[in-house]
C-alpha cells in the first residue's frame, strides 16, 4: 500500500466552498484536499460558506436540491476540520490587518485565525485560498500560499 503524504494547512472559505458547491475550482479543491489535511479553519468559515450557498441559491445559480446537498457537505466537513476559536488574540490581531494589508473584516478574521493557528510562525505553513487579495496578504505575512493555480 502506498502511503500518501499529507500536510496540515489553513483553509480559507474560498477554497473550501468549492468542495460543497460545484464550480470551476471544485476539482482543484478536491485534489488539494488529498494533500493538505487536517483542515484548520477560522470559526467564521461555516458562516461564510453558508452565506455563499445562500447567495448562489438566491441568484438561481443552484437549485434548492443543490443547496441542500451543499449544506449536507458543509456539515460533513465541519465534523472533520479543526477550528481556530474566537478569542481576544484573534480579534486583536484581526484589528491590525485592515491597516496592514487593506483587508476587509471577514478576510482579516481569516488571516488572524491562520496566524494564531501557526503561533505567528507562518514560514512553510500552507494557506489555501482562492481570494487574490487575501492570498497576497497571507503571502506577505509569510505563509506559503496555495491557490487554485498552485503556489502563489
Secondary structure, DSSP 4 states (H G I P E B T S, - for coil): -PPPP---EEE-HHHHHHHHS--TTHHHHHHHHHHS-SEEEETTHHHHHHHHHHHHHHTTSS-HHHHHHHHHHHHHHHHHSEEE---HHHHHHHHHHHHHH---HHHHHHHHHHHHHTTT--TT-EEE---HHHHHHHHHHT-EEEETTEE-
